[in-house]
Amino acid sequence: MRKSCPFTMLFAVLLLFAFGSTTVTASGPAVSMKLKTERVDLNRASAEQLCALPGIGEKKAQAIIDYRLKKGNFSAVEDLLRVKGIGEKLFEKIKPRVMVSVKHHDLSH
């Protein structure tokens, strides 16, 4: 049984209020689909956003954030395998749902 973040339920409730009951009923699958296909940036994601990934609960989300703070930004999604608690099986499950942002340096100076 997967532990879920309390923020996931709060997020779902907030979505219902944000779009109104009529709109959510009419476009529920579209909203749901967008949330499932939107990729999570490992370098910027909050614990709540990370918890939205399959197999990621509060502890693993915090481990990802701790790794990021200690080691610096992820340079590739494969770096996620270095985080304690993230194995090959889980990585393959979430790989299509994560991305890594690249910082662009200002070369004008």
MINURO-340999 format. One record per atom (N, C-alpha, C): residue number from 1; atom name; x, y, z. Coordinates in Angstrom, 3 decimals. Example, Ala and Ser with C-alpha at 12.3 -4.5 7.8 and 13.67 -1.06 7.14 Angstrom:
{n: 1	atom: N	u: 13.190	v: -5.690	w: 7.800} .
{n: 1	atom: CA	u: 12.300	v: -4.500	w: 7.800} .
{n: 1	atom: C	u: 13.200	v: -3.300	w: 7.800} .
{n: 2	atom: N	u: 12.850	v: -2.250	w: 7.080} .
{n: 2	atom: CA	u: 13.670	v: -1.060	w: 7.140} .
{n: 2	atom: C	u: 12.900	v: 0.030	w: 7.870} .
***
This chain:
{n: 1	atom: N	u: 0.846	v: -1.183	w: 0.000} .
{n: 1	atom: CA	u: 0.000	v: 0.000	w: 0.000} .
{n: 1	atom: C	u: 0.890	v: 1.245	w: 0.000} .
{n: 2	atom: N	u: 0.692	v: 2.141	w: -0.885} .
{n: 2	atom: CA	u: 1.511	v: 3.340	w: -1.039} .
{n: 2	atom: C	u: 1.031	v: 4.416	w: -0.082} .
{n: 3	atom: N	u: 2.002	v: 5.010	w: 0.629} .
{n: 3	atom: CA	u: 1.655	v: 6.145	w: 1.479} .
{n: 3	atom: C	u: 1.497	v: 7.362	w: 0.585} .
{n: 4	atom: N	u: 0.442	v: 8.102	w: 0.789} .
{n: 4	atom: CA	u: 0.241	v: 9.282	w: -0.044} .
{n: 4	atom: C	u: 0.463	v: 10.523	w: 0.795} .
{n: 5	atom: N	u: 0.850	v: 11.567	w: 0.137} .
{n: 5	atom: CA	u: 1.066	v: 12.840	w: 0.812} .
{n: 5	atom: C	u: -0.273	v: 13.468	w: 1.151} .
{n: 6	atom: N	u: -0.370	v: 14.072	w: 2.321} .
{n: 6	atom: CA	u: -1.618	v: 14.761	w: 2.649} .
{n: 6	atom: C	u: -1.869	v: 15.917	w: 1.694} .
{n: 7	atom: N	u: -0.814	v: 16.415	w: 1.103} .
{n: 7	atom: CA	u: -0.942	v: 17.550	w: 0.195} .
{n: 7	atom: C	u: -1.586	v: 17.144	w: -1.123} .
{n: 8	atom: N	u: -1.477	v: 15.870	w: -1.493} .
{n: 8	atom: CA	u: -2.086	v: 15.406	w: -2.734} .
{n: 8	atom: C	u: -3.596	v: 15.561	w: -2.671} .
{n: 9	atom: N	u: -4.185	v: 15.172	w: -1.551} .
{n: 9	atom: CA	u: -5.633	v: 15.302	w: -1.378} .
{n: 9	atom: C	u: -6.022	v: 16.776	w: -1.333} .
{n: 10	atom: N	u: -5.237	v: 17.579	w: -0.631} .
{n: 10	atom: CA	u: -5.508	v: 19.012	w: -0.553} .
{n: 10	atom: C	u: -5.462	v: 19.630	w: -1.947} .
{n: 11	atom: N	u: -4.485	v: 19.221	w: -2.751} .
{n: 11	atom: CA	u: -4.345	v: 19.733	w: -4.106} .
{n: 11	atom: C	u: -5.580	v: 19.390	w: -4.939} .
{n: 12	atom: N	u: -6.068	v: 18.159	w: -4.802} .
{n: 12	atom: CA	u: -7.256	v: 17.743	w: -5.551} .
{n: 12	atom: C	u: -8.471	v: 18.573	w: -5.152} .
{n: 13	atom: N	u: -8.618	v: 18.831	w: -3.861} .
{n: 13	atom: CA	u: -9.746	v: 19.638	w: -3.382} .
{n: 13	atom: C	u: -9.629	v: 21.063	w: -3.907} .
{n: 14	atom: N	u: -8.412	v: 21.605	w: -3.888} .
{n: 14	atom: CA	u: -8.212	v: 22.963	w: -4.400} .
{n: 14	atom: C	u: -8.537	v: 23.045	w: -5.890} .
{n: 15	atom: N	u: -8.212	v: 22.003	w: -6.630} .
{n: 15	atom: CA	u: -8.553	v: 21.980	w: -8.058} .
{n: 15	atom: C	u: -10.060	v: 22.027	w: -8.253} .
{n: 16	atom: N	u: -10.773	v: 21.296	w: -7.424} .
{n: 16	atom: CA	u: -12.234	v: 21.303	w: -7.522} .
{n: 16	atom: C	u: -12.790	v: 22.701	w: -7.295} .
{n: 17	atom: N	u: -12.274	v: 23.380	w: -6.282} .
{n: 17	atom: CA	u: -12.752	v: 24.732	w: -6.008} .
{n: 17	atom: C	u: -12.328	v: 25.715	w: -7.105} .
{n: 18	atom: N	u: -11.130	v: 25.545	w: -7.631} .
{n: 18	atom: CA	u: -10.614	v: 26.474	w: -8.635} .
{n: 18	atom: C	u: -11.419	v: 26.425	w: -9.932} .
{n: 19	atom: N	u: -11.866	v: 25.248	w: -10.329} .
{n: 19	atom: CA	u: -12.558	v: 25.108	w: -11.603} .
{n: 19	atom: C	u: -14.076	v: 25.056	w: -11.466} .
{n: 20	atom: N	u: -14.576	v: 25.022	w: -10.260} .
{n: 20	atom: CA	u: -16.028	v: 24.959	w: -10.064} .
{n: 20	atom: C	u: -16.543	v: 23.568	w: -10.364} .
{n: 21	atom: N	u: -17.621	v: 23.177	w: -9.728} .
{n: 21	atom: CA	u: -18.109	v: 21.803	w: -9.868} .
{n: 21	atom: C	u: -18.587	v: 21.489	w: -11.280} .
{n: 22	atom: N	u: -19.234	v: 22.429	w: -11.959} .
{n: 22	atom: CA	u: -19.733	v: 22.173	w: -13.309} .
{n: 22	atom: C	u: -18.575	v: 21.952	w: -14.276} .
{n: 23	atom: N	u: -17.574	v: 22.816	w: -14.201} .
{n: 23	atom: CA	u: -16.436	v: 22.711	w: -15.106} .
{n: 23	atom: C	u: -15.643	v: 21.443	w: -14.850} .
{n: 24	atom: N	u: -15.419	v: 21.116	w: -13.591} .
{n: 24	atom: CA	u: -14.642	v: 19.926	w: -13.275} .
{n: 24	atom: C	u: -15.354	v: 18.676	w: -13.769} .
{n: 25	atom: N	u: -16.656	v: 18.638	w: -13.621} .
{n: 25	atom: CA	u: -17.422	v: 17.487	w: -14.093} .
{n: 25	atom: C	u: -17.296	v: 17.355	w: -15.606} .
{n: 26	atom: N	u: -17.374	v: 18.480	w: -16.301} .
{n: 26	atom: CA	u: -17.311	v: 18.453	w: -17.760} .
{n: 26	atom: C	u: -15.904	v: 18.170	w: -18.262} .
{n: 27	atom: N	u: -14.882	v: 18.713	w: -17.591} .
{n: 27	atom: CA	u: -13.520	v: 18.564	w: -18.096} .
{n: 27	atom: C	u: -12.652	v: 17.745	w: -17.161} .
{n: 28	atom: N	u: -13.250	v: 16.981	w: -16.276} .
{n: 28	atom: CA	u: -12.504	v: 16.171	w: -15.316} .
{n: 28	atom: C	u: -11.405	v: 15.340	w: -15.948} .
{n: 29	atom: N	u: -11.709	v: 14.554	w: -16.989} .
{n: 29	atom: CA	u: -10.656	v: 13.751	w: -17.601} .
{n: 29	atom: C	u: -9.535	v: 14.597	w: -18.189} .
{n: 30	atom: N	u: -9.862	v: 15.764	w: -18.739} .
{n: 30	atom: CA	u: -8.826	v: 16.624	w: -19.311} .
{n: 30	atom: C	u: -7.906	v: 17.148	w: -18.220} .
{n: 31	atom: N	u: -8.482	v: 17.579	w: -17.101} .
{n: 31	atom: CA	u: -7.669	v: 18.068	w: -15.990} .
{n: 31	atom: C	u: -6.829	v: 16.933	w: -15.446} .
{n: 32	atom: N	u: -7.423	v: 15.777	w: -15.257} .
{n: 32	atom: CA	u: -6.723	v: 14.613	w: -14.743} .
{n: 32	atom: C	u: -5.592	v: 14.206	w: -15.683} .
{n: 33	atom: N	u: -5.859	v: 14.216	w: -16.980} .
{n: 33	atom: CA	u: -4.858	v: 13.839	w: -17.965} .
{n: 33	atom: C	u: -3.684	v: 14.802	w: -17.935} .
{n: 34	atom: N	u: -3.958	v: 16.101	w: -17.797} .
{n: 34	atom: CA	u: -2.885	v: 17.084	w: -17.763} .
{n: 34	atom: C	u: -1.978	v: 16.833	w: -16.572} .
{n: 35	atom: N	u: -2.561	v: 16.552	w: -15.413} .
{n: 35	atom: CA	u: -1.762	v: 16.293	w: -14.228} .
{n: 35	atom: C	u: -0.916	v: 15.042	w: -14.398} .
{n: 36	atom: N	u: -1.420	v: 14.051	w: -15.105} .
{n: 36	atom: CA	u: -0.673	v: 12.815	w: -15.296} .
{n: 36	atom: C	u: 0.434	v: 12.966	w: -16.324} .
{n: 37	atom: N	u: 0.285	v: 13.874	w: -17.286} .
{n: 37	atom: CA	u: 1.282	v: 14.008	w: -18.332} .
{n: 37	atom: C	u: 2.261	v: 15.146	w: -18.077} .
{n: 38	atom: N	u: 1.950	v: 16.028	w: -17.155} .
{n: 38	atom: CA	u: 2.854	v: 17.124	w: -16.850} .
{n: 38	atom: C	u: 4.097	v: 16.571	w: -16.167} .
{n: 39	atom: N	u: 5.267	v: 16.984	w: -16.639} .
{n: 39	atom: CA	u: 6.516	v: 16.468	w: -16.088} .
{n: 39	atom: C	u: 6.967	v: 17.306	w: -14.897} .
{n: 40	atom: N	u: 7.568	v: 16.641	w: -13.938} .
{n: 40	atom: CA	u: 8.039	v: 17.280	w: -12.717} .
{n: 40	atom: C	u: 9.527	v: 17.576	w: -12.865} .
{n: 41	atom: N	u: 9.913	v: 18.820	w: -12.629} .
{n: 41	atom: CA	u: 11.306	v: 19.242	w: -12.713} .
{n: 41	atom: C	u: 12.009	v: 18.872	w: -11.409} .
{n: 42	atom: N	u: 12.944	v: 17.955	w: -11.478} .
{n: 42	atom: CA	u: 13.647	v: 17.492	w: -10.283} .
{n: 42	atom: C	u: 14.432	v: 18.599	w: -9.593} .
{n: 43	atom: N	u: 14.823	v: 19.622	w: -10.326} .
{n: 43	atom: CA	u: 15.607	v: 20.709	w: -9.737} .
{n: 43	atom: C	u: 14.759	v: 21.794	w: -9.091} .
{n: 44	atom: N	u: 13.471	v: 21.777	w: -9.322} .
{n: 44	atom: CA	u: 12.611	v: 22.837	w: -8.782} .
{n: 44	atom: C	u: 11.404	v: 22.315	w: -8.010} .
{n: 45	atom: N	u: 11.133	v: 21.049	w: -8.079} .
{n: 45	atom: CA	u: 9.906	v: 20.488	w: -7.505} .
{n: 45	atom: C	u: 9.873	v: 20.578	w: -5.985} .
{n: 46	atom: N	u: 8.691	v: 20.871	w: -5.485} .
{n: 46	atom: CA	u: 8.450	v: 20.857	w: -4.042} .
{n: 46	atom: C	u: 8.172	v: 19.416	w: -3.622} .
{n: 47	atom: N	u: 8.129	v: 19.190	w: -2.328} .
{n: 47	atom: CA	u: 7.798	v: 17.857	w: -1.813} .
{n: 47	atom: C	u: 6.419	v: 17.430	w: -2.300} .
{n: 48	atom: N	u: 5.483	v: 18.364	w: -2.323} .
{n: 48	atom: CA	u: 4.126	v: 18.056	w: -2.774} .
{n: 48	atom: C	u: 4.115	v: 17.607	w: -4.232} .
{n: 49	atom: N	u: 4.875	v: 18.291	w: -5.068} .
{n: 49	atom: CA	u: 4.930	v: 17.922	w: -6.484} .
{n: 49	atom: C	u: 5.586	v: 16.555	w: -6.666} .
{n: 50	atom: N	u: 6.631	v: 16.297	w: -5.901} .
{n: 50	atom: CA	u: 7.299	v: 15.005	w: -5.992} .
{n: 50	atom: C	u: 6.389	v: 13.876	w: -5.517} .
{n: 51	atom: N	u: 5.584	v: 14.146	w: -4.505} .
{n: 51	atom: CA	u: 4.649	v: 13.139	w: -3.981} .
{n: 51	atom: C	u: 3.584	v: 12.757	w: -5.003} .
{n: 52	atom: N	u: 3.377	v: 13.588	w: -5.999} .
{n: 52	atom: CA	u: 2.395	v: 13.284	w: -7.042} .
{n: 52	atom: C	u: 2.909	v: 12.198	w: -7.991} .
{n: 53	atom: N	u: 4.199	v: 11.901	w: -7.927} .
{n: 53	atom: CA	u: 4.773	v: 10.860	w: -8.772} .
{n: 53	atom: C	u: 4.433	v: 9.487	w: -8.201} .
{n: 54	atom: N	u: 4.208	v: 8.500	w: -9.063} .
{n: 54	atom: CA	u: 3.883	v: 7.159	w: -8.570} .
{n: 54	atom: C	u: 5.047	v: 6.560	w: -7.781} .
{n: 55	atom: N	u: 4.742	v: 6.035	w: -6.605} .
{n: 55	atom: CA	u: 5.765	v: 5.391	w: -5.786} .
{n: 55	atom: C	u: 6.582	v: 6.335	w: -4.927} .
{n: 56	atom: N	u: 6.295	v: 7.632	w: -5.000} .
{n: 56	atom: CA	u: 7.032	v: 8.608	w: -4.198} .
{n: 56	atom: C	u: 6.125	v: 9.108	w: -3.082} .
{n: 57	atom: N	u: 6.533	v: 8.819	w: -1.862} .
{n: 57	atom: CA	u: 5.824	v: 9.315	w: -0.687} .
{n: 57	atom: C	u: 6.629	v: 10.436	w: -0.053} .
{n: 58	atom: N	u: 6.244	v: 10.810	w: 1.141} .
{n: 58	atom: CA	u: 6.901	v: 11.927	w: 1.822} .
{n: 58	atom: C	u: 8.390	v: 11.679	w: 2.050} .
{n: 59	atom: N	u: 8.762	v: 10.472	w: 2.470} .
{n: 59	atom: CA	u: 10.172	v: 10.177	w: 2.773} .
{n: 59	atom: C	u: 11.045	v: 10.244	w: 1.523} .
{n: 60	atom: N	u: 10.576	v: 9.660	w: 0.440} .
{n: 60	atom: CA	u: 11.372	v: 9.676	w: -0.792} .
{n: 60	atom: C	u: 11.414	v: 11.079	w: -1.388} .
{n: 61	atom: N	u: 10.323	v: 11.807	w: -1.287} .
{n: 61	atom: CA	u: 10.312	v: 13.190	w: -1.771} .
{n: 61	atom: C	u: 11.340	v: 14.006	w: -0.999} .
{n: 62	atom: N	u: 11.378	v: 13.829	w: 0.311} .
{n: 62	atom: CA	u: 12.344	v: 14.563	w: 1.125} .
{n: 62	atom: C	u: 13.770	v: 14.124	w: 0.810} .
{n: 63	atom: N	u: 13.968	v: 12.835	w: 0.525} .
{n: 63	atom: CA	u: 15.294	v: 12.340	w: 0.158} .
{n: 63	atom: C	u: 15.769	v: 12.985	w: -1.143} .
{n: 64	atom: N	u: 14.867	v: 13.175	w: -2.092} .
{n: 64	atom: CA	u: 15.210	v: 13.831	w: -3.360} .
{n: 64	atom: C	u: 15.609	v: 15.279	w: -3.102} .
{n: 65	atom: N	u: 14.842	v: 15.969	w: -2.283} .
{n: 65	atom: CA	u: 15.143	v: 17.369	w: -1.970} .
{n: 65	atom: C	u: 16.455	v: 17.473	w: -1.200} .
{n: 66	atom: N	u: 16.674	v: 16.580	w: -0.237} .
{n: 66	atom: CA	u: 17.922	v: 16.589	w: 0.532} .
{n: 66	atom: C	u: 19.122	v: 16.349	w: -0.372} .
{n: 67	atom: N	u: 18.987	v: 15.411	w: -1.300} .
{n: 67	atom: CA	u: 20.064	v: 15.132	w: -2.249} .
{n: 67	atom: C	u: 20.367	v: 16.378	w: -3.080} .
{n: 68	atom: N	u: 19.321	v: 17.022	w: -3.553} .
{n: 68	atom: CA	u: 19.466	v: 18.230	w: -4.376} .
{n: 68	atom: C	u: 20.174	v: 19.333	w: -3.596} .
{n: 69	atom: N	u: 19.805	v: 19.503	w: -2.331} .
{n: 69	atom: CA	u: 20.423	v: 20.540	w: -1.505} .
{n: 69	atom: C	u: 21.881	v: 20.219	w: -1.190} .
{n: 70	atom: N	u: 22.178	v: 18.948	w: -0.970} .
{n: 70	atom: CA	u: 23.532	v: 18.533	w: -0.602} .
{n: 70	atom: C	u: 24.474	v: 18.477	w: -1.804} .
{n: 71	atom: N	u: 24.003	v: 17.906	w: -2.901} .
{n: 71	atom: CA	u: 24.858	v: 17.662	w: -4.070} .
{n: 71	atom: C	u: 24.715	v: 18.705	w: -5.171} .
{n: 72	atom: N	u: 23.694	v: 19.539	w: -5.094} .
{n: 72	atom: CA	u: 23.441	v: 20.502	w: -6.160} .
{n: 72	atom: C	u: 22.394	v: 19.964	w: -7.119} .
{n: 73	atom: N	u: 22.094	v: 20.737	w: -8.129} .
{n: 73	atom: CA	u: 21.054	v: 20.363	w: -9.089} .
{n: 73	atom: C	u: 21.368	v: 19.056	w: -9.803} .
{n: 74	atom: N	u: 20.314	v: 18.373	w: -10.180} .
{n: 74	atom: CA	u: 20.447	v: 17.173	w: -10.998} .
{n: 74	atom: C	u: 20.865	v: 17.619	w: -12.396} .
{n: 75	atom: N	u: 21.808	v: 16.905	w: -13.002} .
{n: 75	atom: CA	u: 22.196	v: 17.248	w: -14.371} .
{n: 75	atom: C	u: 21.502	v: 16.337	w: -15.382} .
{n: 76	atom: N	u: 20.996	v: 15.208	w: -14.921} .
{n: 76	atom: CA	u: 20.252	v: 14.274	w: -15.774} .
{n: 76	atom: C	u: 19.256	v: 13.522	w: -14.901} .
{n: 77	atom: N	u: 18.164	v: 13.064	w: -15.497} .
{n: 77	atom: CA	u: 17.162	v: 12.333	w: -14.713} .
{n: 77	atom: C	u: 17.756	v: 11.057	w: -14.119} .
{n: 78	atom: N	u: 18.757	v: 10.500	w: -14.765} .
{n: 78	atom: CA	u: 19.400	v: 9.283	w: -14.266} .
{n: 78	atom: C	u: 20.094	v: 9.501	w: -12.925} .
{n: 79	atom: N	u: 20.419	v: 10.753	w: -12.592} .
{n: 79	atom: CA	u: 21.014	v: 11.063	w: -11.287} .
{n: 79	atom: C	u: 20.082	v: 10.669	w: -10.150} .
{n: 80	atom: N	u: 18.817	v: 10.546	w: -10.444} .
{n: 80	atom: CA	u: 17.823	v: 10.153	w: -9.442} .
{n: 80	atom: C	u: 18.165	v: 8.786	w: -8.839} .
{n: 81	atom: N	u: 18.851	v: 7.952	w: -9.592} .
{n: 81	atom: CA	u: 19.249	v: 6.629	w: -9.102} .
{n: 81	atom: C	u: 20.242	v: 6.722	w: -7.944} .
{n: 82	atom: N	u: 20.860	v: 7.860	w: -7.752} .
{n: 82	atom: CA	u: 21.812	v: 8.060	w: -6.651} .
{n: 82	atom: C	u: 21.123	v: 8.415	w: -5.341} .
{n: 83	atom: N	u: 19.834	v: 8.694	w: -5.415} .
{n: 83	atom: CA	u: 19.068	v: 9.062	w: -4.223} .
{n: 83	atom: C	u: 18.679	v: 7.794	w: -3.470} .
{n: 84	atom: N	u: 18.917	v: 7.802	w: -2.165} .
{n: 84	atom: CA	u: 18.580	v: 6.646	w: -1.334} .
{n: 84	atom: C	u: 17.083	v: 6.347	w: -1.444} .
{n: 85	atom: N	u: 16.767	v: 5.086	w: -1.725} .
{n: 85	atom: CA	u: 15.370	v: 4.675	w: -1.832} .
{n: 85	atom: C	u: 14.833	v: 4.646	w: -3.252} .
{n: 86	atom: N	u: 15.619	v: 5.152	w: -4.209} .
{n: 86	atom: CA	u: 15.194	v: 5.137	w: -5.612} .
{n: 86	atom: C	u: 15.986	v: 4.051	w: -6.328} .
{n: 87	atom: N	u: 15.318	v: 2.958	w: -6.642} .
{n: 87	atom: CA	u: 15.954	v: 1.859	w: -7.356} .
{n: 87	atom: C	u: 15.592	v: 1.890	w: -8.828} .
{n: 88	atom: N	u: 16.137	v: 0.946	w: -9.553} .
{n: 88	atom: CA	u: 15.923	v: 0.869	w: -11.004} .
{n: 88	atom: C	u: 14.443	v: 0.730	w: -11.356} .
{n: 89	atom: N	u: 13.728	v: -0.116	w: -10.626} .
{n: 89	atom: CA	u: 12.313	v: -0.366	w: -10.920} .
{n: 89	atom: C	u: 11.482	v: 0.907	w: -10.739} .
{n: 90	atom: N	u: 11.672	v: 1.590	w: -9.616} .
{n: 90	atom: CA	u: 10.937	v: 2.834	w: -9.366} .
{n: 90	atom: C	u: 11.354	v: 3.906	w: -10.366} .
{n: 91	atom: N	u: 12.647	v: 3.971	w: -10.651} .
{n: 91	atom: CA	u: 13.135	v: 4.963	w: -11.607} .
{n: 91	atom: C	u: 12.461	v: 4.790	w: -12.967} .
{n: 92	atom: N	u: 12.385	v: 3.565	w: -13.458} .
{n: 92	atom: CA	u: 11.751	v: 3.312	w: -14.756} .
{n: 92	atom: C	u: 10.273	v: 3.699	w: -14.740} .
{n: 93	atom: N	u: 9.645	v: 3.559	w: -13.583} .
{n: 93	atom: CA	u: 8.231	v: 3.900	w: -13.448} .
{n: 93	atom: C	u: 7.999	v: 5.413	w: -13.534} .
{n: 94	atom: N	u: 8.908	v: 6.194	w: -12.950} .
{n: 94	atom: CA	u: 8.701	v: 7.648	w: -12.912} .
{n: 94	atom: C	u: 9.486	v: 8.408	w: -13.975} .
{n: 95	atom: N	u: 10.402	v: 7.744	w: -14.644} .
{n: 95	atom: CA	u: 11.252	v: 8.404	w: -15.648} .
{n: 95	atom: C	u: 10.470	v: 9.225	w: -16.674} .
{n: 96	atom: N	u: 9.356	v: 8.717	w: -17.224} .
{n: 96	atom: CA	u: 8.615	v: 9.520	w: -18.208} .
{n: 96	atom: C	u: 7.949	v: 10.754	w: -17.601} .
{n: 97	atom: N	u: 7.853	v: 10.818	w: -16.293} .
{n: 97	atom: CA	u: 7.141	v: 11.907	w: -15.625} .
{n: 97	atom: C	u: 8.067	v: 12.945	w: -15.014} .
{n: 98	atom: N	u: 9.393	v: 12.773	w: -15.163} .
{n: 98	atom: CA	u: 10.332	v: 13.732	w: -14.579} .
{n: 98	atom: C	u: 11.215	v: 14.342	w: -15.654} .
{n: 99	atom: N	u: 11.764	v: 15.491	w: -15.321} .
{n: 99	atom: CA	u: 12.691	v: 16.185	w: -16.215} .
{n: 99	atom: C	u: 13.696	v: 16.942	w: -15.363} .
{n: 100	atom: N	u: 14.728	v: 17.447	w: -15.999} .
{n: 100	atom: CA	u: 15.747	v: 18.242	w: -15.323} .
{n: 100	atom: C	u: 15.886	v: 19.556	w: -16.070} .
{n: 101	atom: N	u: 15.681	v: 20.652	w: -15.351} .
{n: 101	atom: CA	u: 15.864	v: 21.964	w: -15.974} .
{n: 101	atom: C	u: 17.353	v: 22.272	w: -16.023} .
{n: 102	atom: N	u: 17.725	v: 22.999	w: -17.034} .
{n: 102	atom: CA	u: 19.119	v: 23.391	w: -17.200} .
{n: 102	atom: C	u: 19.209	v: 24.883	w: -16.990} .
{n: 103	atom: N	u: 20.113	v: 25.286	w: -16.116} .
{n: 103	atom: CA	u: 20.314	v: 26.717	w: -15.901} .
{n: 103	atom: C	u: 21.118	v: 27.271	w: -17.063} .
{n: 104	atom: N	u: 20.626	v: 28.358	w: -17.610} .
{n: 104	atom: CA	u: 21.352	v: 29.038	w: -18.677} .
{n: 104	atom: C	u: 22.161	v: 30.162	w: -18.053} .
{n: 105	atom: N	u: 23.450	v: 30.158	w: -18.310} .
{n: 105	atom: CA	u: 24.305	v: 31.205	w: -17.773} .
{n: 105	atom: C	u: 24.266	v: 32.421	w: -18.683} .
{n: 106	atom: N	u: 24.279	v: 33.575	w: -18.084} .
{n: 106	atom: CA	u: 24.269	v: 34.817	w: -18.848} .
{n: 106	atom: C	u: 25.668	v: 35.040	w: -19.405} .
{n: 107	atom: N	u: 25.831	v: 34.912	w: -20.712} .
{n: 107	atom: CA	u: 27.135	v: 35.046	w: -21.355} .
{n: 107	atom: C	u: 27.417	v: 36.469	w: -21.816} .
{n: 108	atom: N	u: 26.531	v: 37.407	w: -21.510} .
{n: 108	atom: CA	u: 26.712	v: 38.777	w: -21.986} .
{n: 108	atom: C	u: 27.723	v: 39.554	w: -21.158} .
{n: 109	atom: N	u: 28.146	v: 38.997	w: -20.019} .
{n: 109	atom: CA	u: 29.112	v: 39.710	w: -19.170} .
{n: 109	atom: C	u: 30.494	v: 39.195	w: -19.356} .
***
